[in-house]
């Protein structure tokens, strides 16, 4: 591993571990926050190794940790009670704010290029609705909704590819 990246990851690790620990405590999740942190730092290392331009590794890692915690909470919430820790959705720090604002601008432009119906499917999915619920709301088949969302995500993510 590149020594500079190794040092950078070592500096970032305590911050993302603190975020993951805070989330696990607040949401009463079972599991080990260390697993989330290791996964995030590994993904950052792979991204850098593969040549992905990451302007702020700390902002990237904080955002990835937040997203990983939210995904884990959603995956494990079935059959459990417990409130989602709202502070997590609002969690931002100074180092992440610039990168987030540029990412938000790119995301808005990418969404604008998608057809209105596709935008609606993504928005419904982003609110946490299941594919069955979206199919019921839109009058489409579950398979059609899943296929449309998958294709839209693929097109959406191409907007973030620096190539």
N, C-alpha and C positions, 0 to 999 in steps of 0.2 A: 504494500500500500504506500502511496505517496506520503512522505513524512509530513508535508504541509497539511494535507487532507486529514491525516491521522490526528494532528494537533487540533485542527478545526473541529473535528467530530468530538474529540475529548472535551473541548470547550462548550460545545452545544449540548452534550449529553445531560448534564445536570439540569438544564432548563427544561428540556423535553421530558425528563424523568419526573421533575416536580409537577409539570402539567398533567402527565399521565396519572401520577399518584393522587393528585387532587381530584381528577375525574373519577377514578376508581372509588375513592372514599365517598364522594358526593353522590354517586349513582349506585352505590352498594353492589358493584359488579364483582363477581367471582373472577379469579384469574390473577395473572401477574402483570403488572404494568411494565415490568422490565421487558416482557415479550414484545409489547407494542414499541417500546423505545428501540430495541434491537432491530426490529423489522424496519422501522423508519430510517434508522441510521444506515442499515444495509441498503435500502432503496436509494438513499442519497448517494452512497458510495458508488452503487451501480450506475446511477444516472451520470455522475461525474466521470466515471470510467468510460462510459459509452459516449462521452462528448456532449452531453446535454448542458446547455448554458444555464447555470444557476447563479443569479446575481447575488443573492443573499442566502447562504446555506442555512443560517439560523431561521430566517423567515420561512424558508421551504420546509425545514424540519418541524417548526411549530405548527404550520398549517397541516402538514402531513400527520402529525401526532393528533391534532384536533380531529381531523377527518377519520383517522383510524379509531379513535375513541368513540366517535359518534357511530361509526359502522358497527363496532363491537357492541355498543349499547343496543342498537336496533336489532342486531342478530340475536342477542340474549334476552330481550325484553319479553318475548313470547311466554305467556304463562306466569309472568312476574309483575308485581306492582313496583312502583317506584317512579319518582319524578325525574325527568331529564334535567340535568344541571344546566339551567339557562345561562349561567355565567360562561359556559363553554362556547356557546354560539356567539357571544359578544367578545370573546377573548382575542385581543389584539395587543401587540406591543409596538413600540416605536420602530424597531427594526423590520417588522413585518408590514407596516402600513404602506410604505411606498410600493413594495412588490405587490401587495394586495390590490392597490388602486390600479396599477397597470394591468394586472390579471383581470380585474373586474371590467376594465375598459375593453380588453380583448374579448372577454366572455360576452359582453353586451353586443359587440359587433358580430360575433359568431352567431348569437341567438337571432339577431335581426336578419341574417341571411337565410335562416330556416323558415319553411312555410309556417303560417300561423297555426295550423292544426298540429304540426309537429312541436312547435313551441308550447302549445297547450299540454300535450302529452308529457313533455319534459317537466313542465311546471307542476303538473299533478303528481308525477312521480317524486319530484323533489319535496313535496309536502308529506311524503311518507305513505301515500296510498299504494295499495297492492295492485298488481296487474289486473286481477279480477275486478277490483273496485273501479279502476280506470276504464276497463272494458265496459262495465255496466254504465258508467257515466257517459261515455262517448258513443256507445252503441256499436262498438267494434268487437272483434273476437280477441280473446286473450293473446293468441298467437300473433295476430296482426299488431296489437299494441306492443308486444314484446319486440317484434321485428322492427317496427317503426322507431321505437326508443333506441334500440341497438344501433340502427343505421344513423339516427340523429346524433347519438353520442360519438360515433365514429367521425362523422362530419364535423361535429363541434370540436373534438380533440385535434383534428387536423389544423385548426386555427392556432393552436399552441405550439405546433411543430416548427422549429426555426428554419427548417430546410426550405 
